[in-house]
């Protein structure tokens, strides 16, 4: 019995561009690599699977997900500046559309969980000191 299939190649997707008008949005500052980890935490908590990830333009990632109840979820993450390395903290503009007609409560829950996980990751792995920032003077003993 075939229950469902996943696209073999995301580059061949013919799905229309998602409409984020009216979607819940938030701005965060985090490395994009940490965003991926935070998104995986949200997929586990809300019983979702990532079906597809596309990069329609530099610095923009669109994730198509589905819940265990077959509800579609689309999440867009834009980083500013788009050329920043994925390990460098950058401004992230997040938009989430839950379900066919939107569900602001669930969208906010997903954003809040991503924000919380990003904060946890930032505490565990603070950004390295930039080479241009002088080290504090050593204490004299």
Residue frames as a rotation matrix with the C-alpha (Angstrom) as fourth column:
UNK 1
0.584 0.812 0.000 0.00
0.812 -0.584 0.000 0.00
0.000 0.000 -1.000 0.00
UNK 2
-0.499 -0.728 0.470 1.44
0.733 -0.644 -0.219 3.35
0.462 0.235 0.855 -1.03
UNK 3
0.241 0.596 -0.766 0.63
0.924 -0.382 -0.006 6.05
-0.296 -0.707 -0.643 1.52
UNK 4
0.929 0.037 -0.367 2.53
-0.033 -0.983 -0.183 8.96
-0.367 0.182 -0.912 0.02
UNK 5
0.391 -0.837 0.382 5.60
0.906 0.277 -0.321 9.97
0.163 0.471 0.867 -1.87
UNK 6
0.408 -0.386 -0.827 8.23
0.216 -0.840 0.498 12.66
-0.887 -0.382 -0.259 -1.52
UNK 7
0.936 -0.110 -0.335 9.63
-0.350 -0.387 -0.853 14.62
-0.036 0.916 -0.400 -4.44
UNK 8
0.682 -0.722 0.117 12.78
0.726 0.687 0.009 13.01
-0.086 0.079 0.993 -5.79
UNK 9
-0.473 -0.847 0.242 14.37
0.869 -0.494 -0.031 16.33
0.146 0.195 0.970 -6.69
UNK 10
0.066 0.539 -0.840 13.41
0.665 -0.651 -0.365 19.66
-0.744 -0.535 -0.402 -5.17
UNK 11
-0.710 -0.411 -0.571 14.65
-0.100 -0.745 0.660 21.50
-0.697 0.526 0.488 -8.25
UNK 12
-0.920 0.384 0.081 11.84
0.192 0.261 0.946 19.98
0.342 0.886 -0.314 -10.32
UNK 13
-0.518 0.761 -0.391 9.02
0.642 0.044 -0.765 21.10
-0.566 -0.647 -0.511 -8.02
UNK 14
-0.665 0.382 0.642 6.09
0.456 -0.473 0.754 22.64
0.592 0.794 0.141 -9.89
UNK 15
0.065 0.693 -0.718 4.33
0.993 -0.117 -0.022 23.88
-0.099 -0.711 -0.696 -6.76
UNK 16
0.486 0.150 0.861 3.33
0.399 -0.915 -0.066 27.55
0.777 0.375 -0.505 -6.91
UNK 17
-0.660 -0.703 0.264 5.24
0.144 -0.464 -0.874 30.07
0.737 -0.539 0.408 -4.85
UNK 18
-0.225 0.597 -0.770 3.70
0.964 0.253 -0.086 30.21
0.143 -0.761 -0.633 -1.37
UNK 19
0.076 0.371 0.926 1.67
0.148 -0.922 0.357 33.26
0.986 0.110 -0.125 -0.41
UNK 20
-0.514 -0.366 -0.776 2.82
0.795 0.137 -0.591 34.68
0.322 -0.920 0.221 2.92
UNK 21
-0.565 0.413 0.714 0.28
-0.327 -0.907 0.266 37.54
0.758 -0.083 0.647 3.06
UNK 22
0.437 0.779 0.449 -1.30
-0.698 -0.021 0.716 37.36
0.567 -0.626 0.535 6.50
UNK 23
0.411 -0.367 -0.835 1.24
0.426 0.887 -0.180 34.79
0.806 -0.281 0.520 7.72
UNK 24
0.965 -0.185 -0.184 2.81
0.120 -0.314 0.942 35.12
-0.232 -0.931 -0.281 11.15
UNK 25
0.492 -0.839 0.233 6.26
0.254 -0.118 -0.960 36.70
0.833 0.532 0.155 10.97
UNK 26
0.917 -0.312 -0.250 9.18
0.185 -0.222 0.957 37.38
-0.354 -0.924 -0.146 13.28
UNK 27
0.580 -0.812 0.063 12.68
-0.316 -0.295 -0.902 38.82
0.751 0.503 -0.428 13.07
UNK 28
0.936 -0.351 -0.015 15.53
0.194 0.482 0.855 37.01
-0.293 -0.803 0.519 14.85
UNK 29
0.417 -0.883 -0.216 19.32
-0.868 -0.317 -0.381 37.19
0.268 0.346 -0.899 14.91
UNK 30
0.486 -0.267 0.832 21.05
-0.308 0.839 0.449 33.83
-0.818 -0.474 0.325 14.58
UNK 31
-0.662 -0.689 -0.296 23.40
-0.591 0.236 0.771 31.86
-0.461 0.686 -0.563 12.34
UNK 32
0.119 0.755 -0.645 21.47
-0.969 0.230 0.091 30.09
0.217 0.614 0.758 9.60
UNK 33
-0.532 -0.352 -0.770 23.09
-0.218 0.936 -0.277 26.78
0.818 0.020 -0.574 10.61
UNK 34
-0.977 0.209 0.040 21.41
-0.005 0.164 -0.987 27.15
-0.212 -0.964 -0.159 14.01
UNK 35
-0.288 0.921 -0.261 18.10
-0.913 -0.346 -0.214 27.94
-0.288 0.177 0.941 12.31
UNK 36
-0.146 0.198 -0.969 18.15
-0.598 0.763 0.245 24.52
0.788 0.616 0.007 10.65
UNK 37
-0.841 -0.213 -0.497 18.65
0.231 0.689 -0.687 22.87
0.489 -0.693 -0.530 14.06
UNK 38
-0.810 0.586 0.000 15.82
-0.314 -0.434 -0.844 24.94
-0.495 -0.684 0.536 15.57
UNK 39
-0.142 0.770 -0.623 13.51
-0.976 -0.005 0.216 24.00
0.163 0.638 0.752 12.71
UNK 40
-0.430 -0.054 -0.901 14.22
-0.156 0.988 0.015 20.32
0.889 0.147 -0.433 13.35
UNK 41
-0.982 0.133 -0.135 13.18
0.153 0.129 -0.980 20.83
-0.113 -0.983 -0.147 16.99
UNK 42
-0.448 0.864 -0.231 9.89
-0.752 -0.504 -0.426 22.34
-0.484 -0.017 0.875 15.76
UNK 43
-0.209 0.380 -0.901 9.28
-0.752 0.527 0.396 19.47
0.625 0.760 0.176 13.35
UNK 44
-0.770 -0.115 -0.628 9.62
0.233 0.865 -0.444 17.01
0.594 -0.488 -0.640 16.23
UNK 45
-0.914 0.382 -0.139 7.41
0.015 -0.309 -0.951 19.00
-0.406 -0.871 0.277 18.64
UNK 46
-0.195 0.883 -0.426 4.62
-0.751 -0.414 -0.514 19.60
-0.631 0.219 0.744 16.12
UNK 47
-0.089 0.108 0.990 4.91
0.229 0.970 -0.085 16.19
-0.969 0.219 -0.111 14.43
UNK 48
0.779 0.252 -0.574 5.87
-0.435 -0.442 -0.784 17.59
-0.451 0.861 -0.235 11.03
UNK 49
0.205 -0.727 0.655 8.06
0.687 0.584 0.433 16.34
-0.697 0.362 0.619 8.21
UNK 50
-0.067 -0.318 -0.946 10.07
-0.499 -0.810 0.308 18.50
-0.864 0.493 -0.104 5.83
UNK 51
0.653 0.371 0.661 9.01
0.370 0.604 -0.705 17.66
-0.661 0.705 0.257 2.29
UNK 52
0.413 -0.431 0.802 11.12
0.824 -0.197 -0.531 20.18
0.387 0.880 0.274 0.45
UNK 53
0.319 -0.367 -0.874 13.59
0.388 -0.791 0.474 23.02
-0.865 -0.490 -0.110 0.90
UNK 54
0.442 -0.152 0.884 14.10
0.866 -0.184 -0.465 25.52
0.233 0.971 0.051 -1.89
UNK 55
-0.224 -0.543 -0.809 16.31
0.535 -0.763 0.363 28.58
-0.814 -0.352 0.461 -2.27
UNK 56
0.603 0.574 0.555 14.39
0.766 -0.221 -0.604 30.85
-0.224 0.789 -0.573 -4.67
UNK 57
0.681 -0.480 0.554 17.00
-0.053 -0.786 -0.616 33.62
0.731 0.390 -0.560 -4.25
UNK 58
-0.336 -0.890 -0.308 20.24
0.355 0.183 -0.917 34.06
0.872 -0.417 0.255 -2.31
UNK 59
-0.945 -0.131 0.299 19.59
-0.221 -0.418 -0.881 34.27
0.240 -0.899 0.366 1.43
UNK 60
-0.108 0.969 0.221 15.99
-0.990 -0.086 -0.109 32.98
-0.087 -0.231 0.969 1.16
UNK 61
-0.976 -0.112 -0.186 14.98
-0.121 0.992 0.040 29.44
0.180 0.062 -0.982 2.06
UNK 62
-0.068 0.994 0.088 11.43
-0.980 -0.083 0.182 28.10
0.188 -0.074 0.979 1.74
UNK 63
-0.968 -0.194 0.161 10.53
-0.236 0.920 -0.311 24.91
-0.088 -0.339 -0.936 3.58
UNK 64
-0.021 0.963 -0.269 7.40
-0.794 0.148 0.590 22.91
0.608 0.226 0.761 2.73
UNK 65
-0.936 -0.234 0.262 6.30
-0.351 0.650 -0.674 20.69
-0.012 -0.723 -0.691 5.58
UNK 66
-0.054 0.945 -0.324 3.33
-0.367 0.283 0.886 18.49
0.929 0.167 0.331 6.41
UNK 67
-0.312 0.020 0.950 1.92
-0.949 0.041 -0.313 17.59
-0.046 -0.999 0.006 9.82
UNK 68
-0.963 -0.026 0.270 0.94
-0.066 0.988 -0.139 14.12
-0.263 -0.152 -0.953 10.95
UNK 69
-0.105 0.992 0.065 -2.67
0.319 0.095 -0.943 15.20
-0.942 -0.078 -0.326 10.24
UNK 70
-0.208 -0.106 0.972 -1.70
0.966 0.135 0.221 16.06
-0.155 0.985 0.074 6.63
UNK 71
0.834 0.408 -0.372 -1.88
0.378 -0.913 -0.153 19.83
-0.402 -0.013 -0.915 7.22
UNK 72
0.337 -0.745 0.576 0.46
0.761 -0.145 -0.633 21.81
0.555 0.651 0.518 4.95
UNK 73
0.723 -0.260 -0.640 2.95
0.325 -0.690 0.647 24.18
-0.610 -0.675 -0.414 6.57
UNK 74
0.472 -0.613 0.633 5.18
0.672 -0.215 -0.709 26.58
0.571 0.760 0.310 4.66
UNK 75
0.691 -0.361 -0.627 8.03
0.418 -0.508 0.753 28.41
-0.590 -0.782 -0.200 6.33
UNK 76
0.634 -0.528 0.565 10.24
0.429 -0.368 -0.825 31.09
0.644 0.765 -0.007 4.78
UNK 77
0.586 -0.556 -0.590 13.52
0.522 -0.298 0.799 32.24
-0.620 -0.776 0.115 6.29
UNK 78
0.729 -0.392 0.561 15.38
0.332 -0.514 -0.791 35.21
0.599 0.763 -0.245 4.81
UNK 79
0.329 -0.694 -0.641 18.84
0.855 -0.069 0.514 36.13
-0.401 -0.717 0.570 6.04
UNK 80
0.885 -0.099 0.455 20.30
0.127 -0.889 -0.440 39.63
0.448 0.447 -0.774 5.89
UNK 81
0.014 -0.077 -0.997 22.82
-0.936 -0.351 0.014 40.01
-0.351 0.933 -0.077 4.44
UNK 82
0.896 0.444 -0.008 22.29
-0.417 0.835 -0.360 37.00
-0.153 0.326 0.933 2.16
UNK 83
0.487 -0.778 -0.396 26.03
-0.274 0.294 -0.916 36.62
0.829 0.554 -0.070 1.53
UNK 84
0.135 -0.441 0.887 26.86
-0.989 -0.111 0.095 36.08
0.057 -0.890 -0.452 5.22
UNK 85
-0.717 -0.403 -0.569 28.40
-0.366 0.912 -0.184 32.68
0.593 0.077 -0.802 6.05
UNK 86
0.210 0.908 -0.363 25.82
-0.110 0.391 0.914 30.28
0.972 -0.152 0.182 7.49
UNK 87
0.054 -0.247 -0.967 27.77
0.890 0.451 -0.066 30.17
0.453 -0.857 0.244 10.78
UNK 88
-0.916 -0.378 0.130 27.73
0.307 -0.874 -0.378 33.98
0.256 -0.306 0.917 11.27
UNK 89
-0.291 0.859 -0.422 24.82
0.704 -0.107 -0.703 35.51
-0.648 -0.501 -0.573 13.21
UNK 90
-0.962 0.099 0.253 22.58
0.134 -0.638 0.758 37.42
0.237 0.764 0.600 10.78
UNK 91
-0.506 0.862 0.007 19.12
-0.663 -0.384 -0.643 38.94
-0.552 -0.330 0.766 10.86
UNK 92
-0.946 0.298 0.127 16.55
0.320 0.801 0.506 36.30
0.050 0.519 -0.853 9.96
UNK 93
-0.485 0.870 -0.086 13.05
-0.858 -0.492 -0.148 37.23
-0.171 0.002 0.985 8.83
UNK 94
-0.972 0.164 0.170 10.78
0.160 0.986 -0.037 34.24
-0.174 -0.008 -0.985 9.46
UNK 95
-0.338 0.926 -0.169 7.27
-0.941 -0.333 0.055 33.76
-0.005 0.178 0.984 8.02
UNK 96
-0.963 0.086 0.254 5.05
0.047 0.986 -0.157 30.73
-0.264 -0.140 -0.954 8.75
UNK 97
-0.247 0.927 -0.282 1.78
-0.936 -0.153 0.316 29.71
0.249 0.342 0.906 7.10
UNK 98
-0.909 -0.009 0.416 0.03
-0.204 0.881 -0.426 26.82
-0.363 -0.472 -0.803 8.88
UNK 99
-0.218 0.867 0.449 -2.78
0.476 0.496 -0.726 24.96
-0.852 0.055 -0.521 7.13
UNK 100
-0.257 0.194 0.947 -4.64
0.963 -0.031 0.267 25.92
0.081 0.981 -0.179 3.99
UNK 101
0.489 0.572 0.658 -6.12
0.505 -0.801 0.321 29.14
0.711 0.175 -0.681 5.42
UNK 102
-0.388 -0.702 0.597 -3.58
-0.207 -0.565 -0.799 29.97
0.898 -0.434 0.074 8.10
UNK 103
0.641 0.470 -0.607 -3.72
0.520 0.316 0.794 29.41
0.565 -0.824 -0.041 11.84
UNK 104
0.339 -0.553 0.761 -2.14
-0.377 -0.821 -0.429 32.36
0.862 -0.142 -0.486 13.69
UNK 105
0.721 -0.053 0.691 -2.01
-0.678 0.154 0.719 30.50
-0.144 -0.987 0.075 17.03
UNK 106
0.822 -0.420 0.385 -0.11
0.402 0.906 0.130 27.51
-0.404 0.048 0.914 15.61
UNK 107
0.571 -0.626 0.531 2.12
0.429 -0.323 -0.843 29.79
0.699 0.710 0.084 13.50
UNK 108
0.456 -0.378 0.806 3.12
-0.690 -0.722 0.051 31.77
0.562 -0.579 -0.590 16.61
UNK 109
0.830 -0.138 0.541 3.79
-0.336 0.650 0.682 28.53
-0.446 -0.747 0.493 18.52
UNK 110
0.732 -0.585 0.350 6.17
0.680 0.587 -0.440 27.38
0.052 0.559 0.827 15.78
UNK 111
0.388 -0.584 0.713 7.95
0.061 -0.756 -0.652 30.75
0.920 0.297 -0.257 15.70
UNK 112
0.615 -0.121 0.780 8.19
-0.756 -0.371 0.539 30.87
0.224 -0.921 -0.320 19.50
UNK 113
0.875 -0.308 0.374 9.68
0.110 0.878 0.465 27.37
-0.472 -0.365 0.802 19.64
UNK 114
0.540 -0.710 0.452 12.24
0.694 0.072 -0.717 28.27
0.476 0.701 0.531 16.95
UNK 115
0.412 -0.352 0.841 13.12
-0.356 -0.911 -0.207 31.48
0.839 -0.214 -0.500 18.85
UNK 116
0.785 -0.069 0.615 13.52
-0.595 0.191 0.781 29.54
-0.172 -0.979 0.109 22.14
UNK 117
0.808 -0.495 0.318 15.73
0.502 0.862 0.068 26.89
-0.308 0.105 0.946 20.54
UNK 118
0.455 -0.657 0.601 17.91
0.416 -0.440 -0.796 29.53
0.787 0.612 0.073 18.86
UNK 119
0.523 -0.237 0.819 18.42
-0.687 -0.686 0.240 31.21
0.505 -0.687 -0.522 22.24
UNK 120
0.863 -0.205 0.461 19.42
-0.191 0.713 0.675 27.86
-0.467 -0.670 0.576 23.79
UNK 121
0.665 -0.631 0.399 21.91
0.741 0.495 -0.453 27.22
0.088 0.597 0.797 21.00
UNK 122
0.463 -0.486 0.742 23.35
-0.033 -0.845 -0.533 30.74
0.886 0.222 -0.407 21.34
UNK 123
0.670 -0.203 0.715 23.98
-0.743 -0.204 0.638 30.14
0.016 -0.958 -0.287 25.07
UNK 124
0.810 -0.350 0.470 25.65
0.180 0.912 0.369 26.77
-0.558 -0.214 0.802 24.38
UNK 125
0.021 -0.778 0.627 27.78
0.970 0.168 0.176 28.02
-0.243 0.605 0.758 21.49
UNK 126
0.596 0.181 -0.782 28.40
0.156 -0.982 -0.109 31.78
-0.787 -0.057 -0.614 21.70
UNK 127
0.950 -0.257 0.180 29.87
0.142 -0.161 -0.977 33.38
0.280 0.953 -0.116 18.57
UNK 128
0.226 -0.951 -0.209 33.67
0.974 0.215 0.074 33.33
-0.026 -0.220 0.975 18.46
UNK 129
0.349 -0.221 -0.911 35.47
0.227 -0.923 0.311 36.57
-0.909 -0.315 -0.272 19.20
UNK 130
0.966 -0.010 0.259 36.07
0.249 -0.244 -0.937 38.51
0.072 0.970 -0.233 16.02
UNK 131
0.161 -0.987 0.001 39.77
0.977 0.159 -0.143 38.95
0.141 0.024 0.990 15.14
UNK 132
-0.197 -0.240 0.951 39.34
0.329 -0.930 -0.166 42.75
0.924 0.280 0.262 15.02
UNK 133
0.766 0.492 0.414 38.11
-0.249 -0.367 0.896 42.81
0.593 -0.789 -0.159 18.63
UNK 134
-0.285 -0.947 0.146 41.04
-0.549 0.036 -0.835 43.07
0.786 -0.318 -0.531 21.05
UNK 135
0.084 0.226 -0.970 41.18
0.565 0.791 0.233 40.51
0.821 -0.568 -0.061 23.80
UNK 136
0.907 0.237 0.347 40.67
-0.137 -0.614 0.777 41.84
0.397 -0.753 -0.525 27.34
UNK 137
0.000 -0.973 0.233 43.93
-0.718 -0.162 -0.677 42.50
0.696 -0.167 -0.698 29.22
UNK 138
0.081 -0.080 -0.993 45.20
0.416 0.909 -0.039 39.65
0.906 -0.410 0.107 31.36
UNK 139
0.919 0.262 0.294 44.82
-0.168 -0.415 0.894 40.13
0.356 -0.871 -0.337 35.10
UNK 140
-0.083 -0.987 0.137 48.10
-0.490 -0.079 -0.868 40.75
0.868 -0.139 -0.477 36.94
UNK 141
0.750 0.316 -0.580 48.85
0.265 0.661 0.702 38.34
0.606 -0.681 0.412 39.76
